[in-house]
């Protein structure tokens, strides 16, 4: 920011980049919260799929052991 205005760089003039819109703190925090929740949901889904795969793999390799009773 120079003299109370945003600086327009030569590359922005050449490419015609749209002006950046200002966000309020509330909008920004809401957007960040939604992004974090989405990432968390994706991670949960991945963990669920992966744990199912690992259980199947473990069960294939596991051997039944009959323990003697006392």
Backbone as JSON Lines, residues from 0, in Angstrom:
{"i":0,"aa":"X","n":[0.85,-1.16,0.0],"ca":[0.0,0.0,0.0],"c":[0.91,1.23,0.0]}
{"i":1,"aa":"X","n":[0.69,2.1,-0.93],"ca":[1.46,3.33,-1.04],"c":[0.5,4.5,-1.14]}
{"i":2,"aa":"X","n":[0.67,5.48,-0.27],"ca":[-0.18,6.67,-0.28],"c":[-1.66,6.33,-0.18]}
{"i":3,"aa":"X","n":[-1.97,5.29,0.61],"ca":[-3.36,4.92,0.83],"c":[-4.0,4.15,-0.31]}
{"i":4,"aa":"X","n":[-3.21,3.71,-1.27],"ca":[-3.74,2.93,-2.41],"c":[-2.95,1.65,-2.56]}
{"i":5,"aa":"X","n":[-3.61,0.64,-3.1],"ca":[-2.91,-0.6,-3.41],"c":[-2.08,-0.41,-4.67]}
{"i":6,"aa":"X","n":[-0.88,-0.97,-4.64],"ca":[0.03,-0.83,-5.77],"c":[-0.35,-1.86,-6.84]}
{"i":7,"aa":"X","n":[-0.43,-1.41,-8.08],"ca":[-0.69,-2.3,-9.21],"c":[0.66,-2.57,-9.88]}
{"i":8,"aa":"X","n":[1.07,-3.83,-9.85],"ca":[2.36,-4.2,-10.43],"c":[2.27,-4.29,-11.95]}
{"i":9,"aa":"X","n":[3.39,-4.11,-12.65],"ca":[3.37,-4.2,-14.1],"c":[2.87,-5.55,-14.62]}
{"i":10,"aa":"X","n":[3.21,-6.63,-13.91],"ca":[2.73,-7.95,-14.36],"c":[1.21,-8.04,-14.25]}
{"i":11,"aa":"X","n":[0.62,-7.38,-13.26],"ca":[-0.83,-7.38,-13.13],"c":[-1.48,-6.57,-14.24]}
{"i":12,"aa":"X","n":[-0.82,-5.51,-14.66],"ca":[-1.35,-4.72,-15.78],"c":[-1.28,-5.52,-17.08]}
{"i":13,"aa":"X","n":[-0.2,-6.27,-17.27],"ca":[-0.01,-7.03,-18.5],"c":[-0.98,-8.21,-18.59]}
{"i":14,"aa":"X","n":[-1.2,-8.9,-17.48],"ca":[-2.07,-10.09,-17.5],"c":[-3.53,-9.76,-17.26]}
{"i":15,"aa":"X","n":[-3.8,-8.59,-16.76],"ca":[-5.19,-8.21,-16.52],"c":[-5.79,-8.93,-15.33]}
{"i":16,"aa":"X","n":[-5.01,-9.13,-14.29],"ca":[-5.48,-9.79,-13.09],"c":[-6.58,-8.94,-12.46]}
{"i":17,"aa":"X","n":[-7.64,-9.59,-12.05],"ca":[-8.76,-8.87,-11.44],"c":[-8.34,-8.28,-10.1]}
{"i":18,"aa":"X","n":[-8.99,-7.22,-9.73],"ca":[-8.69,-6.57,-8.46],"c":[-9.08,-7.49,-7.32]}
{"i":19,"aa":"X","n":[-8.24,-7.52,-6.32],"ca":[-8.5,-8.37,-5.16],"c":[-9.58,-7.73,-4.3]}
{"i":20,"aa":"X","n":[-10.51,-8.55,-3.86],"ca":[-11.58,-8.01,-3.03],"c":[-11.18,-8.12,-1.56]}
{"i":21,"aa":"X","n":[-11.55,-7.13,-0.81],"ca":[-11.23,-7.11,0.61],"c":[-12.24,-7.98,1.35]}
{"i":22,"aa":"X","n":[-11.73,-8.76,2.3],"ca":[-12.6,-9.61,3.1],"c":[-12.64,-9.08,4.52]}
{"i":23,"aa":"X","n":[-13.78,-9.24,5.13],"ca":[-13.86,-8.87,6.53],"c":[-13.27,-10.0,7.36]}
{"i":24,"aa":"X","n":[-12.97,-9.7,8.59],"ca":[-12.4,-10.7,9.49],"c":[-13.39,-11.84,9.69]}
{"i":25,"aa":"X","n":[-14.67,-11.5,9.79],"ca":[-15.69,-12.52,10.01],"c":[-15.76,-13.49,8.83]}
{"i":26,"aa":"X","n":[-15.75,-12.92,7.6],"ca":[-15.8,-13.76,6.41],"c":[-14.58,-14.66,6.33]}
{"i":27,"aa":"X","n":[-13.41,-14.07,6.61],"ca":[-12.17,-14.83,6.53],"c":[-12.16,-15.98,7.54]}
{"i":28,"aa":"X","n":[-12.56,-15.69,8.78],"ca":[-12.55,-16.72,9.81],"c":[-13.58,-17.81,9.49]}
{"i":29,"aa":"X","n":[-14.73,-17.43,8.95],"ca":[-15.74,-18.41,8.56],"c":[-15.22,-19.3,7.44]}
{"i":30,"aa":"X","n":[-14.56,-18.69,6.45],"ca":[-14.01,-19.45,5.33],"c":[-12.92,-20.42,5.82]}
{"i":31,"aa":"X","n":[-12.06,-19.94,6.73],"ca":[-11.01,-20.81,7.26],"c":[-11.61,-21.97,8.04]}
{"i":32,"aa":"X","n":[-12.63,-21.69,8.82],"ca":[-13.29,-22.74,9.6],"c":[-13.9,-23.8,8.67]}
{"i":33,"aa":"X","n":[-14.54,-23.35,7.59],"ca":[-15.14,-24.28,6.64],"c":[-14.06,-25.12,5.96]}
{"i":34,"aa":"X","n":[-12.93,-24.49,5.61],"ca":[-11.83,-25.22,4.99],"c":[-11.26,-26.27,5.93]}
{"i":35,"aa":"X","n":[-11.11,-25.92,7.19],"ca":[-10.59,-26.88,8.17],"c":[-11.55,-28.04,8.37]}
{"i":36,"aa":"X","n":[-12.85,-27.74,8.45],"ca":[-13.85,-28.8,8.61],"c":[-13.85,-29.73,7.4]}
{"i":37,"aa":"X","n":[-13.72,-29.16,6.21],"ca":[-13.69,-29.98,4.99],"c":[-12.46,-30.88,4.99]}
{"i":38,"aa":"X","n":[-11.31,-30.32,5.36],"ca":[-10.07,-31.12,5.42],"c":[-10.2,-32.22,6.47]}
{"i":39,"aa":"X","n":[-10.83,-31.92,7.59],"ca":[-11.04,-32.91,8.64],"c":[-11.94,-34.04,8.16]}
{"i":40,"aa":"X","n":[-13.0,-33.69,7.45],"ca":[-13.91,-34.71,6.91],"c":[-13.2,-35.61,5.91]}
{"i":41,"aa":"X","n":[-12.38,-35.03,5.06],"ca":[-11.64,-35.81,4.07],"c":[-10.66,-36.75,4.77]}
{"i":42,"aa":"X","n":[-9.97,-36.24,5.8],"ca":[-9.03,-37.07,6.55],"c":[-9.75,-38.21,7.26]}
{"i":43,"aa":"X","n":[-10.9,-37.94,7.86],"ca":[-11.69,-38.98,8.54],"c":[-12.08,-40.09,7.55]}
{"i":44,"aa":"X","n":[-12.56,-39.67,6.39],"ca":[-12.97,-40.62,5.36],"c":[-11.79,-41.49,4.92]}
{"i":45,"aa":"X","n":[-10.65,-40.86,4.73],"ca":[-9.46,-41.6,4.32],"c":[-9.04,-42.59,5.41]}
{"i":46,"aa":"X","n":[-9.07,-42.15,6.68],"ca":[-8.7,-43.04,7.77],"c":[-9.63,-44.24,7.87]}
{"i":47,"aa":"X","n":[-10.92,-44.01,7.64],"ca":[-11.89,-45.1,7.71],"c":[-11.6,-46.13,6.62]}
{"i":48,"aa":"X","n":[-11.36,-45.67,5.39],"ca":[-11.05,-46.58,4.29],"c":[-9.76,-47.33,4.55]}
{"i":49,"aa":"X","n":[-8.75,-46.62,5.02],"ca":[-7.45,-47.24,5.23],"c":[-7.5,-48.24,6.38]}
{"i":50,"aa":"X","n":[-8.23,-47.94,7.45],"ca":[-8.31,-48.89,8.56],"c":[-9.02,-50.17,8.14]}
{"i":51,"aa":"X","n":[-10.02,-50.07,7.28],"ca":[-10.7,-51.26,6.76],"c":[-9.74,-52.1,5.94]}
{"i":52,"aa":"X","n":[-8.95,-51.43,5.1],"ca":[-7.96,-52.14,4.29],"c":[-6.94,-52.83,5.17]}
{"i":53,"aa":"X","n":[-6.41,-52.12,6.2],"ca":[-5.39,-52.7,7.08],"c":[-5.96,-53.88,7.86]}
{"i":54,"aa":"X","n":[-7.22,-53.81,8.28],"ca":[-7.82,-54.92,9.02],"c":[-7.92,-56.16,8.14]}
{"i":55,"aa":"X","n":[-8.34,-55.98,6.89],"ca":[-8.42,-57.11,5.97],"c":[-7.06,-57.74,5.76]}
{"i":56,"aa":"X","n":[-6.03,-56.91,5.6],"ca":[-4.68,-57.4,5.38],"c":[-4.18,-58.16,6.62]}
{"i":57,"aa":"X","n":[-4.42,-57.61,7.8],"ca":[-4.0,-58.25,9.04],"c":[-4.72,-59.57,9.22]}
{"i":58,"aa":"X","n":[-6.02,-59.6,8.96],"ca":[-6.79,-60.82,9.14],"c":[-6.34,-61.91,8.17]}
{"i":59,"aa":"X","n":[-5.89,-61.54,6.98],"ca":[-5.39,-62.53,6.03],"c":[-4.12,-63.2,6.54]}
{"i":60,"aa":"X","n":[-3.26,-62.44,7.19],"ca":[-1.97,-62.96,7.66],"c":[-2.07,-63.63,9.03]}
{"i":61,"aa":"X","n":[-3.11,-63.33,9.79],"ca":[-3.24,-63.86,11.14],"c":[-3.53,-65.35,11.1]}
{"i":62,"aa":"X","n":[-2.98,-66.06,12.08],"ca":[-3.21,-67.5,12.19],"c":[-4.03,-67.75,13.44]}
{"i":63,"aa":"X","n":[-4.92,-68.7,13.33],"ca":[-5.76,-69.06,14.46],"c":[-4.91,-69.83,15.46]}
{"i":64,"aa":"X","n":[-4.94,-69.42,16.69],"ca":[-4.18,-70.11,17.74],"c":[-5.17,-70.57,18.81]}
{"i":65,"aa":"X","n":[-5.15,-71.85,19.04],"ca":[-6.02,-72.44,20.05],"c":[-5.24,-72.5,21.37]}
{"i":66,"aa":"X","n":[-5.68,-71.75,22.33],"ca":[-4.98,-71.7,23.63],"c":[-5.53,-72.8,24.53]}
{"i":67,"aa":"X","n":[-4.62,-73.54,25.16],"ca":[-5.09,-74.6,26.07],"c":[-5.71,-74.01,27.33]}
{"i":68,"aa":"X","n":[-6.74,-74.67,27.83],"ca":[-7.39,-74.23,29.06],"c":[-6.69,-74.85,30.24]}
{"i":69,"aa":"X","n":[-6.7,-74.16,31.35],"ca":[-6.06,-74.68,32.57],"c":[-6.95,-75.61,33.32]}
